[in-house]
Amino acid sequence: MEFIDTAHFRHPEGDPRALLYFEWSQRRESGFRVDDFGEEVHDLAGAPIADDGACWRLLDRVESAPRDPSWPYAEDGDPVEDPPAPGDPPVPTRLYDRVLGGWLGRCVGCTLGKPLENGVLWSPGRIRAYLERADAYPLTDYVPVLSPMPEGPRLQGNWPESTRDRVDGCPRDDDLDYTVLGLHLLEQQGWGFTAADVAGQWLELLPFLQTYTAERVAYRNLIDGFAPPDTARHRNPYREWIGALIRADVYGYVCPGDPVRAAELAARDAAVSHTGNGVWAASWGAALVAAAFTAGSAAAALDVAQRVIPANSRLARAISDVLDDHRRGMGWDTALAAIHARHGHYNWVHAIGNACVITAGLLWGAGDFTTTIGLTVQGGWDTDSNGATAGSVAGVLAGASGIPDHWTAPLHDTLHTAVSGYDGASITALARRTFDLSRRHVTDHYPRPVG
């Protein structure tokens, strides 16, 4: 069954055609017997005018379909093996420099990817062609603006604030809003926060129209009276997309060297809006950042992060394929093409394919900050989210002192955000507050000062 053009949906979080189509896709991707509904789904979802009642009735039938008992993967609701027991983590060094490096790397990587954020239009081939025409391939600085622009895809509408020589402070982005929210949550509630605390913070501090896909559906469900985890499950076909992964990094910052605890915190946050591979992607991302403080390399951190997610999940299998490609010495272009071939059936903001692009950027970046974020963004799909996560890990590995000035100087130590009370915040001040939490976590394990 071919995909349909989803551009006609009036709003993907509320249009019944979108909810029907993406729920059918989600269940098809996770082993449910829904292929027989394909023709009806495509007729209704592809219609220029929504037949709301028919969409809701068919959606009820799709949601009642059973899973194929021969499905080979661990999925949401399936019993999974226990994660490794937490032990005493190694003591991280240069803690403040590396926490600040994570914040700066996330800001830089997000900004780098913003102009190219549309995985339908900006394929890796189109990204390369544009950059080559601008004499900017491979990426070693912010995306340049061609004048006149060539025929074909246009840069995202935010390009005036996120392209070379135009960055003036870190632009607002949901990938960074949630990092700020996570810090605020930990300061207010501590490590014992609940999913209900996360939900309450969204309602208090985050504008509804600055949320997207799974988060907007969960927000709508909160307003309608649902509580977590039902907010993630009720009519939320985006529950395995990338949203929970983009919220995870701060939990790695505050649990340096302790990936198991970081993963648990991220999963608790993710439960508001995601399930299954969406939650596991958040756990993986938090563990990856936490491991970067002590693992010594991106490859070592990736190996650690794999241990906190079910080995038989689609996510773990997909990341393992990328790790295997790298171990076999596959070249970057071939590896990237393989990722897109294996996971191109997912939506371009699905967690699985994007986690693979992040993994590849970190591996083939080989420890160099600029190469890592450049390759990751050139990898396509959700370029700002992927650049942010890869930049976060590379920034922790390098420390703030190891990030080239041409990336950080245009940020002017300023973060623009939609989070109430935080717009124009100092990045270094946010990092200092994060460091205070990180140091508290480390000194709980080791009774000696941490610098």
RABELVEN-V634569 format. One record per run of one state. SS is the DSSP state (@ for helix, = for strand, . for the rest). FROM is the first residue (numbers start at 1). TO is the last residue. If there is no record, write none. Layout:
ss = [SS/SS]
from = [FROM/FROM]
to = [TO/TO]
This chain:
ss = [./@/./@/./=/./@/./@/./=/./=/./@/./@/./@/./=/./@/./@/./@/./@/./@/./=/./@/./@/./@/./@/./@/./=/@/./@/./=/@/./@/./@/./@/./@/./=/./=/@/.]
from = [1/6/9/16/30/32/33/35/46/52/64/67/68/74/75/95/115/124/134/159/162/170/171/174/193/195/206/208/211/213/224/230/234/241/242/243/247/249/254/259/271/276/296/298/309/313/314/328/332/344/350/351/366/369/379/383/399/400/403/405/412/414/416/425/427/446]
to = [5/8/15/29/31/32/34/45/51/63/66/67/73/74/94/114/123/133/158/161/169/170/173/192/194/205/207/210/212/223/229/233/240/241/242/246/248/253/258/270/275/295/297/308/312/313/327/331/343/349/350/365/368/378/382/398/399/402/404/411/413/415/424/426/445/451]
